[in-house]
């Protein structure tokens, strides 16, 4: 309204041309009534044709006025568009609004077109109604008394329902956008959701969004009935009353021509104008409200700009939609590789959904920063009197000027943890208590379904125990997102540059020297060189499963989280590459490593081994567990290579000879570690399915 009040001359010009257009409406019924009463019904065809010619001339004059109306509307709408574009550009430049481009190219145009439509339908109803009502009065006051009350009642009912209807429309649009945003986040990561076993959690969260949209749609539909009632009362009821009251009207001085003219006014003018008003304001009005709230936040009028500059803070998200992702939908990346250290946000919401777009629009921040800029990374909180992990000086050490520090908490602690995938299911993890000191190296082994991946998910906070507590570095696991990083078997790589993928879990970017050092430590350097360096664009489908795992491992290595959880994250690497990657994690200053072992060599390298088999667990060094656990001895026997394999190791088919289950020493059973990774012999002790099917 402020915008309209600031342009009185344009409004006067629009009203003037609208009056000329309304003359067509007046002549429609009046000329028709005179043509019948004074012409055709009186036997004077020439008079009747003359009045019809007057109606035709009125149509031509009205068409001329309509053309000028569009020019006046353009003079009113284009300044609004310019004002909105100015607001969006100012916000994009001043505040670094990532949604500015979308707001400029899409939502500004939506606001412009919708505002123009609302001006047209509102103006049309106002002046069409005025022309028709004046015509009814000229034909006979009784006709006006029949038409005006139901028309006023319909319009009044519509005005009364306009605000709640707009509110319901806005709620429905918000619910629809939330669902679309949630699906946009989840669908590209379905593979990773399955790999992490988060199907039920994702389905529950998306189901809540679907239910919310369904409730909003039903509420909107109920108020839509009121909109239909408004049209029926204001537009259709006058026709019924005119026809039903025709005998009375004709008996009280109304001529047949006047009655036909009144019907023409209602059916050809009032009813279409009222229908356009109800549908236009009822739908487009709420859409315009939503868009304007995003483009011109509270406190920023769309009218003349103030002389001073002011901050522009978006209400309800950036102009291009929700920049932070769908509420209530967990990120696939969070389900796999932890949260971005220090900010508590879900990385998949911030990055993978826009991985392709960032190539053209440019990243919001560089993924690689010059090494000379220094390492200004946010680090997880550390115990008082100690240095943060990873600072110069290696692992956390007491400072000289601090009081003697308390003993550091373990890297993780499980206290009587029990977990089952259903109330009637047998526990996968049963009354497990375990502490792993900071800096330790633990390998978890066991047959498929024994709970290895479940344990990793519990430590990552993806699953909640049915009983017991899980703590990471002394904190409840739900509050320790910056302290652990999980890498699943199915590595997640998104479209974008290699540097963007590697810096995925770092909010402030990664110095190039640090990135290259991590790539060298993990074993990514050959792939990095082959692709063309950190700024090379990555096509995930063009990478092998092992190459994707190397990228995910390097990304986790660069994260600040001191606890790394590798859930068969090296299953597509050869033994030498696997050993190198695990050694890189164990050599991180202050780092702790848990490996769900894919090969017996991983268990041999670990300081401690945990054998899982429901309530029957064994824990200790490789030699200790080998001596105490019959299951571990059986697993070692199945994993050990035979003395005389039927096929040479690393043969051209990409398979290694290993013993099959229960057939130790039988070299005819092979397990694929290369291109034929879908082949799985009985001796391959990888989990047989996704987390949700384990146990």
VOGU-3710 file (C-alpha; in Angstrom, 3 decimals, decimal comma):
1> xxxxxxxxxx> 0,000/0,000/0,000  2,889/2,361/0,664  4,130/1,633/-2,822  0,705/2,431/-4,327  0,207/5,602/-2,306  3,551/6,879/-3,563  2,255/6,814/-7,183  -1,055/8,737/-7,276  -0,662/9,953/-10,862  -0,270/6,432/-12,193
11> xxxxxxxxxx> -3,316/5,325/-10,199  -5,395/8,227/-11,560  -4,394/7,387/-15,124  -5,262/3,751/-14,507  -8,660/4,726/-13,063  -9,406/7,032/-16,009  -8,795/4,383/-18,649  -10,686/1,871/-16,526  -13,754/4,166/-16,573  -13,586/4,185/-20,361
21> xxxxxxxxxx> -13,357/0,408/-20,316  -16,306/0,232/-17,890  -18,471/2,095/-20,431  -18,485/-1,110/-22,452  -19,979/-2,924/-19,456  -22,724/-0,310/-19,036  -23,703/-0,407/-22,720  -23,794/-4,220/-22,763  -27,023/-4,500/-20,779  -28,509/-1,061/-21,396
31> xxxxxxxxxx> -28,264/-1,218/-25,213  -29,601/-4,773/-25,204  -32,632/-3,712/-23,133  -33,398/-0,772/-25,405  -32,912/-2,880/-28,523  -35,602/-5,271/-27,266  -38,089/-2,829/-25,737  -37,898/-0,022/-28,294  -36,859/-2,037/-31,314  -37,524/-5,708/-31,884
41> xxxxxxxxxx> -40,477/-6,156/-29,450  -42,059/-2,934/-30,783  -41,713/-4,061/-34,405  -38,965/-1,555/-35,170  -36,018/-3,650/-36,272  -34,012/-0,658/-37,404  -34,108/0,836/-33,903  -33,094/-2,487/-32,413  -30,181/-2,804/-34,782  -29,175/0,769/-33,996
51> xxxxxxxxxx> -28,930/0,031/-30,282  -26,922/-3,095/-31,011  -24,597/-0,942/-33,142  -24,181/1,381/-30,155  -23,204/-1,670/-28,027  -20,688/-2,673/-30,698  -19,191/0,803/-30,737  -18,945/0,644/-26,949  -16,985/-2,568/-27,306  -14,483/-0,849/-29,606
61> xxxxxxxxxx> -14,107/2,066/-27,210  -13,679/-0,374/-24,317  -10,972/-2,238/-26,250  -9,097/1,031/-26,714  -9,385/1,716/-22,992  -8,162/-1,817/-22,191  -5,026/-1,222/-24,231  -4,303/1,949/-22,308  -5,007/0,125/-19,045  -2,188/-2,305/-19,758
71> xxxxxxxxxx> 0,199/0,595/-20,275  -0,846/2,111/-16,959  -0,424/-1,231/-15,204  3,065/-1,540/-16,684  3,903/1,923/-15,347  2,796/0,691/-11,932  4,389/-2,765/-11,974  7,809/-2,123/-13,464  8,908/0,261/-10,664  7,990/-2,457/-8,170
81> xxxxxxxxxx> 10,158/-4,905/-10,070  13,033/-2,411/-10,142  12,676/-1,855/-6,399  12,748/-5,586/-5,682  15,762/-6,113/-7,955  17,563/-3,330/-6,096  16,802/-4,966/-2,750  17,986/-8,377/-3,915  21,216/-7,058/-5,426  21,966/-4,969/-2,337
91> xxxxxxxxxx> 21,498/-7,977/-0,113  23,559/-10,223/-2,345  26,468/-7,780/-2,449  26,320/-6,556/1,138  25,432/-9,752/2,984  26,817/-12,387/0,639  23,316/-13,817/0,192  23,694/-17,081/-1,709  20,021/-16,981/-2,714  20,301/-13,580/-4,386
101> xxxxxxxxxx> 20,703/-15,012/-7,883  17,603/-17,156/-7,498  15,703/-14,220/-6,043  16,741/-11,999/-8,945  15,917/-14,433/-11,712  12,854/-16,216/-10,400  11,102/-14,795/-7,403  11,287/-11,182/-8,545  9,577/-12,199/-11,780  6,966/-14,132/-9,802
111> xxxxxxxxxx> 6,280/-11,044/-7,702  6,079/-8,818/-10,782  3,675/-11,066/-12,705  1,518/-11,809/-9,669  1,249/-8,148/-8,691  0,240/-7,228/-12,241  -2,433/-9,915/-12,209  -3,802/-8,745/-8,879  -3,991/-5,143/-10,086  -5,854/-6,246/-13,202
121> xxxxxxxxxx> -8,439/-8,457/-11,472  -9,056/-5,977/-8,631  -9,437/-3,055/-11,032  -11,623/-5,106/-13,351  -14,018/-6,137/-10,588  -14,266/-2,618/-9,177  -15,060/-0,843/-12,435  -17,050/-3,684/-13,993  -19,266/-3,853/-10,912  -19,719/-0,087/-10,975
131> xxxxxxxxxx> -20,727/-0,128/-14,642  -23,122/-3,043/-14,169  -24,759/-1,591/-11,041  -25,262/1,805/-12,719  -26,790/-0,011/-15,665  -29,156/-1,966/-13,406  -30,223/1,220/-11,685  -30,922/2,869/-15,056  -33,014/-0,107/-16,151  -35,082/-0,156/-12,975
141> xxxxxxxxxx> -34,459/0,120/-9,233  -36,209/-3,222/-8,504  -33,548/-5,002/-10,559  -30,828/-3,437/-8,430  -32,628/-4,542/-5,252  -32,656/-8,141/-6,516  -28,979/-8,254/-7,600  -27,166/-6,038/-5,108  -27,842/-7,842/-1,758  -26,509/-11,289/-2,789
151> xxxxxxxxxx> -23,583/-9,657/-4,603  -22,688/-7,677/-1,485  -23,093/-10,777/0,693  -20,780/-12,820/-1,529  -18,137/-10,113/-1,617  -18,406/-9,591/2,143  -18,005/-13,300/2,818  -14,983/-13,397/0,537  -13,374/-10,446/2,302  -14,003/-12,136/5,665
161> xxxxxxxxxx> -12,306/-15,351/4,508  -9,483/-13,668/2,610  -7,023/-13,430/5,512  -7,452/-17,011/6,857  -7,480/-18,326/3,298  -4,223/-16,519/2,527  -2,737/-17,872/5,739  -3,704/-21,438/4,811  -2,324/-20,926/1,317  0,953/-19,691/2,751
171> xxxxxxxxxx> 1,138/-22,677/5,120  0,556/-25,026/2,211  3,256/-23,370/0,094  5,686/-23,537/3,015  4,907/-27,224/3,604  5,276/-27,973/-0,099  8,641/-26,187/-0,233  9,807/-28,018/2,890  8,927/-31,376/1,348  10,559/-30,473/-1,961
181> xxxxxxxxxx> 13,668/-29,304/-0,130  13,785/-32,486/1,932  13,482/-34,675/-1,145  16,130/-32,591/-2,887  18,522/-33,307/-0,046  17,721/-36,993/0,402  17,271/-38,243/-3,169  20,861/-37,587/-4,318  22,113/-39,422/-1,220  19,848/-42,487/-1,255
191> xxxxxxxxxx> 22,845/-44,739/-1,782  24,524/-43,267/1,246  21,380/-43,410/3,362  21,182/-47,119/2,594  24,871/-47,623/3,286  24,554/-45,963/6,689  21,358/-47,827/7,541  19,411/-44,636/8,071  16,380/-45,645/5,981  13,906/-45,658/8,859
201> xxxxxxxxxx> 15,114/-42,336/10,230  14,993/-40,651/6,822  11,599/-42,204/6,061  10,253/-40,978/9,382  11,466/-37,435/8,832  10,204/-37,283/5,259  6,940/-38,870/6,383  6,495/-36,041/8,865  6,939/-33,520/6,030  4,424/-35,406/3,873
211> xxxxxxxxxx> 1,924/-35,437/6,736  2,445/-31,710/7,295  1,752/-30,951/3,639  -1,301/-33,226/3,711  -2,716/-31,388/6,739  -2,050/-28,029/5,101  -3,731/-29,184/1,876  -6,834/-30,391/3,732  -7,062/-27,144/5,674  -6,707/-25,151/2,453
221> xxxxxxxxxx> -9,378/-27,282/0,785  -11,821/-26,609/3,623  -11,350/-22,883/3,210  -11,607/-23,366/-0,549  -15,208/-24,460/0,017  -15,883/-21,023/1,462  -14,444/-19,489/-1,692  -16,849/-21,532/-3,815  -19,700/-20,408/-1,557  -18,729/-16,773/-2,110
231> xxxxxxxxxx> -18,943/-17,217/-5,867  -22,242/-19,077/-5,627  -23,833/-16,414/-3,423  -22,472/-13,351/-5,189  -22,518/-14,568/-8,805  -24,991/-17,410/-9,308  -27,687/-16,556/-6,769  -28,612/-13,234/-8,497  -29,348/-15,178/-11,701  -31,657/-17,519/-9,803
241> xxxxxxxxxx> -33,385/-14,619/-8,069  -33,916/-12,746/-11,357  -35,452/-15,793/-13,002  -37,527/-16,732/-9,971  -38,715/-13,161/-9,484  -39,379/-12,503/-13,161  -43,211/-12,668/-12,822  -43,175/-10,220/-9,922  -40,738/-7,895/-11,671  -42,755/-7,882/-14,909
251> xxxxxxxxxx> -45,913/-7,203/-12,918  -44,336/-4,182/-11,229  -43,176/-2,263/-14,252  -39,980/-4,055/-15,329  -39,909/-4,513/-19,083  -38,820/-7,753/-20,763  -35,856/-5,952/-22,291  -34,778/-4,652/-18,872  -34,994/-8,174/-17,426  -32,860/-9,566/-20,274
261> xxxxxxxxxx> -30,397/-6,692/-19,815  -30,155/-7,438/-16,089  -29,398/-11,088/-16,840  -26,699/-9,942/-19,278  -25,158/-7,711/-16,613  -24,997/-10,586/-14,119  -23,902/-13,417/-16,387  -21,581/-11,524/-18,747  -20,054/-8,951/-16,382  -20,550/-9,458/-12,651
271> xxxxxxxxxx> -20,120/-13,246/-12,505  -16,818/-13,363/-14,515  -15,411/-10,348/-12,660  -16,283/-11,839/-9,258  -14,821/-15,225/-10,244  -11,563/-13,626/-11,356  -11,376/-11,622/-8,139  -11,940/-14,640/-5,893  -9,526/-16,913/-7,700  -6,950/-14,169/-8,245
281> xxxxxxxxxx> -6,830/-12,808/-4,712  -7,361/-16,207/-3,120  -4,390/-17,855/-4,823  -2,085/-15,252/-6,299  -2,492/-12,898/-3,347  -1,031/-15,350/-0,846  1,735/-16,258/-3,277  2,636/-12,591/-3,638  2,644/-12,250/0,151  5,109/-15,126/0,535
291> xxxxxxxxxx> 7,426/-13,829/-2,177  7,403/-10,241/-0,921  8,199/-11,365/2,608  11,315/-13,063/1,294  12,386/-10,352/-1,092  11,545/-7,383/1,144  11,919/-8,496/4,773  10,137/-6,892/7,689  11,332/-3,342/8,125  12,236/-2,979/4,430
301> xxxxxxxxxx> 9,267/-1,491/2,545  8,971/-2,076/-1,172  8,137/1,584/-1,622  10,626/4,432/-1,913  13,905/3,473/-0,331  15,114/5,408/2,710  17,998/7,763/2,207  20,286/5,816/4,532  21,586/2,340/3,862  20,381/-0,424/6,080
311> xxxxxxxxxx> 21,046/-4,062/6,600  18,769/-6,482/4,823  18,002/-9,589/6,798  15,865/-12,190/5,075  12,790/-13,425/6,893  12,140/-17,101/6,440  15,266/-17,825/4,414  17,133/-16,444/1,443  15,363/-15,075/-1,550  15,878/-18,180/-3,563
321> xxxxxxxxxx> 14,343/-20,522/-1,020  15,756/-22,225/2,037  19,518/-21,878/1,972  19,953/-24,162/4,934  18,090/-27,138/3,608  14,898/-28,902/4,560  13,888/-28,729/8,217  13,659/-32,047/9,912  15,474/-34,047/7,247  18,890/-35,306/8,299
331> xxxxxxxxxx> 21,636/-34,950/5,779  22,860/-38,110/4,052  26,412/-36,888/4,595  25,810/-36,457/8,302  24,661/-40,059/8,356  28,039/-41,066/6,961  30,864/-38,676/7,599  29,877/-36,633/10,602  29,094/-32,957/10,898  31,126/-30,017/9,823
341> xxxxxxxxxx> 33,396/-29,264/12,737  32,555/-26,246/14,769  29,294/-25,136/13,176  26,923/-27,937/14,026  25,262/-27,801/10,646  24,687/-30,626/8,245  27,235/-30,597/5,414  24,909/-32,194/2,891  22,469/-29,330/3,249  25,174/-26,785/2,666
351> xxxxxxxxxx> 27,026/-28,407/-0,217  26,057/-31,544/-2,152  22,685/-30,273/-3,303  24,462/-27,400/-5,059  27,575/-29,226/-6,127  26,866/-28,863/-9,830  25,608/-25,301/-9,609  28,748/-24,122/-7,884  30,785/-24,722/-10,977  29,040/-21,872/-12,748
361> xxxxxxxxxx> 28,137/-19,611/-9,851  31,389/-20,115/-7,997  31,785/-21,427/-4,480  30,775/-19,248/-1,586  34,256/-19,660/-0,139  37,455/-21,136/-1,542  37,989/-24,761/-0,615  41,752/-24,306/-0,855  43,494/-21,378/0,808  47,142/-20,427/0,469
371> xxxxxxxxxx> 49,323/-22,137/2,990  50,790/-18,807/4,004  47,413/-17,712/5,339  47,916/-19,945/8,343  45,684/-22,617/9,792  42,756/-20,763/11,312  40,603/-23,861/11,623  37,977/-24,086/14,354  38,865/-26,934/16,661  36,733/-29,001/18,996
381> xxxxxxxxxx> 36,766/-27,888/22,635  39,575/-29,420/24,664  40,012/-30,113/28,366  41,246/-27,194/30,503  44,998/-27,046/30,848  45,718/-29,028/27,678  46,541/-28,195/24,092  43,942/-28,959/21,448  44,640/-32,132/19,439  46,636/-31,464/16,315
391> xxxxxxxxxx> 48,396/-28,285/17,462  52,133/-27,951/17,350  53,561/-30,265/19,927  51,511/-33,308/18,961  48,922/-34,802/21,251  47,323/-32,933/24,123  49,890/-32,083/26,850  49,619/-30,114/30,061  50,700/-26,509/29,818  53,434/-25,329/32,151
401> xxxxxxxxxx> 51,388/-22,573/33,767  48,228/-24,553/34,383  47,313/-26,691/37,406  47,765/-30,443/37,010  45,092/-31,502/34,534  42,496/-34,086/35,291  42,878/-37,390/33,436  41,684/-37,066/29,867  38,395/-38,844/29,165  38,514/-41,861/26,864
411> xxxxxxxxxx> 37,954/-41,397/23,158  34,651/-43,175/23,630  32,904/-44,964/26,422  30,072/-47,494/26,238  28,250/-48,280/29,472  25,906/-51,311/29,421  24,771/-50,460/25,881  22,005/-52,588/24,388  20,439/-52,053/20,989  17,867/-53,967/18,949
421> xxxxxxxxxx> 16,189/-53,017/15,668  12,726/-53,730/17,004  10,973/-54,361/20,315  10,608/-58,051/19,479  14,046/-58,429/17,875  17,053/-60,007/19,542  19,627/-57,388/20,581  22,383/-56,778/18,075  24,485/-55,143/20,784  23,790/-56,660/24,195
431> xxxxxxxxxx> 24,965/-55,064/27,458  28,284/-53,922/25,992  30,649/-51,842/28,142  33,891/-50,629/26,638  36,331/-47,716/26,992  38,906/-46,837/24,346  41,591/-44,376/25,447  42,324/-41,330/23,333  44,936/-42,117/20,707  43,978/-45,792/20,615
441> xxxxxxxxxx> 43,487/-48,045/17,609  40,668/-50,608/17,752  39,630/-53,158/15,141  36,093/-54,585/15,330  35,558/-58,009/13,801  32,744/-60,503/13,675  30,453/-62,353/11,280  27,763/-60,588/9,285  24,935/-59,418/11,467  27,007/-59,410/14,638
451> xxxxxxxxxx> 26,588/-55,661/15,173  29,832/-54,153/13,876  28,195/-51,445/11,775  25,581/-50,985/14,481  28,361/-50,202/16,945  29,843/-47,652/14,542  26,416/-46,051/14,086  25,921/-45,856/17,859  29,272/-44,122/18,263  28,404/-41,745/15,424
461> xxxxxxxxxx> 25,093/-40,841/17,036  23,044/-42,214/14,134  21,333/-44,747/16,412  20,216/-44,369/20,001  20,746/-47,296/22,375  17,712/-48,890/23,916  19,596/-49,037/27,185  22,920/-47,687/28,409  24,938/-44,601/27,515  27,402/-43,688/24,779
471> xxxxxxxxxx> 29,913/-40,890/25,361  32,581/-39,512/23,026  35,480/-37,675/24,652  33,445/-37,353/27,833  30,366/-35,897/26,140  27,027/-37,489/25,312  27,303/-38,712/21,761  24,504/-36,374/20,629  26,618/-33,391/21,722  29,875/-34,660/20,214
481> xxxxxxxxxx> 29,254/-34,136/16,504  32,518/-32,183/16,180  34,495/-34,977/17,845  33,823/-37,921/15,542  33,713/-38,598/11,832  32,201/-41,706/10,248  33,221/-43,061/6,842  30,919/-45,846/5,586  31,596/-48,553/3,063  29,788/-46,658/0,290
491> xxxxxxxxxx> 31,817/-43,453/0,012  30,011/-40,239/-0,848  31,486/-38,000/-3,554  29,503/-35,120/-5,048  29,846/-33,200/-8,292  32,255/-30,298/-7,924  35,978/-29,847/-7,628  38,195/-32,294/-5,822  39,120/-29,546/-3,350  35,459/-28,959/-2,536
501> xxxxxxxxxx> 35,020/-32,642/-1,817  38,103/-32,804/0,393  37,247/-29,621/2,302  33,669/-30,773/2,777  33,897/-31,112/6,572  35,881/-27,911/7,104  33,853/-24,742/7,490  36,757/-22,388/6,766  38,519/-24,166/3,913  41,769/-26,103/3,911
511> xxxxxxxxxx> 45,242/-24,684/3,214  46,569/-26,216/0,034  49,732/-27,523/1,701  47,665/-29,303/4,329  45,396/-30,787/1,693  48,329/-32,121/-0,344  49,959/-33,541/2,783  46,765/-35,368/3,736  46,406/-36,715/0,195  49,959/-38,023/0,337
521> xxxxxxxxxx> 49,428/-39,626/3,732  46,210/-41,403/2,768  47,399/-42,367/-0,714  45,248/-40,056/-2,820  48,148/-38,280/-4,548  48,215/-40,474/-7,701  44,504/-39,883/-8,276  44,886/-36,176/-7,490  47,673/-35,863/-10,056  45,764/-37,843/-12,650
531> xxxxxxxxxx> 42,680/-35,649/-12,296  44,735/-32,475/-12,599  45,103/-31,174/-9,058  42,764/-29,989/-6,309  40,752/-27,704/-8,594  39,940/-30,489/-11,057  36,227/-31,153/-11,491  35,146/-34,541/-10,167  32,539/-36,675/-11,911  31,472/-39,246/-9,280
541> xxxxxxxxxx> 30,196/-41,744/-11,847  33,591/-41,760/-13,576  35,413/-42,831/-10,406  35,849/-46,382/-9,233  34,575/-47,459/-5,831  38,142/-47,509/-4,503  38,847/-43,995/-5,780  35,705/-42,700/-4,105  36,809/-44,350/-0,878  40,203/-42,635/-1,066
551> xxxxxxxxxx> 38,500/-39,244/-1,475  36,189/-39,933/1,479  39,103/-41,112/3,632  41,156/-38,007/2,839  38,141/-35,822/3,610  37,770/-37,504/7,008  41,520/-37,198/7,620  41,271/-33,436/7,071  38,368/-33,110/9,503  39,151/-31,850/12,982
561> xxxxxxxxxx> 37,266/-34,704/14,624  39,772/-36,707/16,718  37,744/-39,959/16,593  37,637/-41,594/13,147  35,155/-44,436/12,559  35,935/-46,467/9,436  33,057/-48,849/8,745  34,649/-51,103/6,106  35,701/-47,848/4,480  38,675/-49,527/2,753
571> xxxxxxxxxx> 36,917/-52,622/1,397  37,523/-51,564/-2,234  41,249/-50,879/-1,699  44,023/-53,402/-2,059  45,804/-54,494/1,145  48,743/-52,115/0,663  46,469/-49,089/0,107  44,338/-50,123/3,086  47,380/-50,308/5,347  48,587/-46,915/4,196
581> xxxxxxxxxx> 45,200/-45,273/4,823  44,875/-46,779/8,305  48,427/-45,742/9,184  47,591/-42,162/8,137  44,752/-42,065/10,666  46,767/-43,630/13,482  49,548/-41,077/12,938  47,248/-38,067/13,260  48,245/-36,124/16,392  45,732/-36,930/19,108
591> xxxxxxxxxx> 43,715/-39,087/16,740  41,817/-42,247/17,663  40,851/-44,898/15,119  38,109/-47,511/15,123  38,091/-49,841/12,114  35,363/-52,309/11,223  37,838/-54,767/9,774  37,515/-56,091/6,259  40,725/-58,148/6,363  42,578/-59,891/9,141
601> xxxxxxxxxx> 45,561/-57,618/8,464  43,530/-54,694/9,859  43,026/-56,595/13,102  46,706/-57,481/13,301  47,706/-53,822/12,951  45,337/-52,631/15,670  46,409/-52,214/19,278  43,147/-53,778/20,439  40,621/-56,130/18,838  36,913/-56,378/19,672
611> xxxxxxxxxx> 35,191/-59,577/18,564  31,422/-59,122/18,393  28,837/-61,881/18,468  25,850/-60,582/20,393  26,400/-61,110/24,129  29,586/-63,091/23,446  32,312/-60,505/22,975  36,056/-60,666/23,412  38,458/-57,740/23,803  42,228/-57,490/23,931
621> xxxxxxxxxx> 45,308/-57,605/21,747  45,370/-59,785/18,668  47,301/-62,479/20,496  45,083/-62,339/23,584  41,841/-62,549/21,649  43,228/-65,276/19,421  43,969/-67,305/22,531  40,621/-66,720/24,269  38,044/-66,583/21,423  37,179/-69,601/19,325
631> xxxxxxxxxx> 35,141/-67,366/17,013  38,146/-65,135/16,391  40,315/-68,154/15,666  37,695/-69,306/13,139  37,550/-65,863/11,564  41,326/-65,711/11,336  41,325/-69,119/9,672  38,810/-67,998/7,105  40,644/-64,762/6,419  44,140/-66,256/6,149
641> xxxxxxxxxx> 45,284/-66,821/2,560  45,992/-70,465/1,606  49,552/-71,615/1,210  49,058/-72,494/-2,457  46,335/-70,321/-4,000  44,661/-71,521/-7,150  45,070/-68,048/-8,644  48,054/-65,707/-8,283  47,445/-62,727/-6,052  46,427/-59,508/-7,838
651> xxxxxxxxxx> 45,693/-61,373/-11,054  44,320/-59,683/-14,138  40,724/-60,369/-13,118  41,148/-58,255/-10,016  40,462/-61,018/-7,510  42,515/-62,335/-4,622  42,494/-65,939/-3,518  41,235/-66,492/0,009  39,808/-69,377/1,905  36,087/-69,972/1,933
661> xxxxxxxxxx> 33,963/-70,358/5,047  34,654/-73,707/6,635  37,127/-74,537/3,892  40,371/-73,132/5,239  43,148/-73,669/2,751  40,828/-74,183/-0,213  42,186/-71,728/-2,758  39,337/-72,257/-5,152  37,183/-69,785/-3,222  37,989/-66,215/-4,163
671> xxxxxxxxxx> 36,795/-62,829/-2,973  36,681/-59,849/-5,302  38,430/-56,644/-4,292  38,464/-54,972/-7,682  36,118/-54,285/-10,581  33,966/-57,350/-9,838  33,182/-56,178/-6,314  29,676/-57,537/-6,583  31,042/-61,106/-6,404  31,132/-62,319/-2,800
681> xxxxxxxxxx> 32,359/-65,711/-1,752  31,298/-67,335/1,514  34,616/-66,393/3,084  34,142/-62,646/2,622  33,136/-61,393/6,043  31,685/-58,097/4,976  28,209/-57,315/6,303  25,646/-58,712/3,953  23,472/-55,644/3,748  22,702/-52,171/4,915
691> xxxxx> 22,651/-51,253/8,557  18,900/-51,490/8,808  18,972/-55,198/7,918  21,719/-56,115/10,310  20,928/-58,430/13,184
//
